[in-house]
Amino acid sequence: MTSDQRGGRGRVAATISVIGEILITLGLLLALFVVYSLWWTNVIADRHEKAEAKKVRQQWAQSGPTGGNAAPKGLDTGDGIGFLHVPAMGKHYEVLVKKGTSTKVLNEGVAGYYTKPTPSALPWDPTGNFTLAAHRDGHGAKFHNIDKIKDGDPIVFESKDTWYVYKVYKILDQTSKYNVAVTAQVPKESGKTKPGRYITLTTCTPVYTSRYRYIVWGQLVRTQKVDPQRTPPAELR
């Protein structure tokens, strides 16, 4: 083997070594990005949501009763309007609900109610659809276990003065992300044809993608006044 041949092979080996190091570095960076997206953003969002939730409950404790089914204090502020409880998503599942479904809002680790294209009704309204969204992965991933919900399961919304108990009646495990009809005030895609008091949960699907939307519909079955001890309804015990 000539010296030129040996030198050529050495240059090829050096090039391969450099490319290998670059690929390893890119792999590490990708792994770090995945850790950040799927773990660290959850940590940050959960901390923020817990702090905001604590503030809402402190506000409730410091103010008097609103009476009836009136909207809680701070309805259209950044504080939040109440708490969503879904036992099927976890024994101690509870998430603060705020106004809006923008990335900025949902990245705070909360569920948000729609303001467009069709504004959401709210639980205390006489009729309408209480339509909510939350992330399925990253930034709190509050609806990560939405696929655990089954027909007949309870969904409970807690306001300052009232527990609103819904029963799941229809699940759509995949639809277009452009399908805004699922949040209509009379959700005809769920089989309903008349005004009522409904709730709709929406999030991305499949997991780790945002290609489609996963939809859960429920209907109000009863309300329960909040007592001084905030005893939860039977569905949460």
Buried (B, 14 or more C-beta within 10 A) or exposed (E): EEEEEEEEEEEEEEEEEEEEEEEEEEEEEEEEEEEEBBEEBBEBBBEBBEEBBEBBBEBBEEEEEBEEBBBBBBBEEEBBBBBBBBBBBEEEBBBBBBBBBEEEBBBBBBBBBBBEEBEBBBBBBEEBBBBBBBBBBBBBBBBBBBBEBEEEBBBBBBBBBBBBBBBBBBBBEEBEEEBEEBBBBBBEBBEBEEEBBBBBBBBBBBEEEEEBBBBBBBBBEEBBEBEEEEEBBEBBE
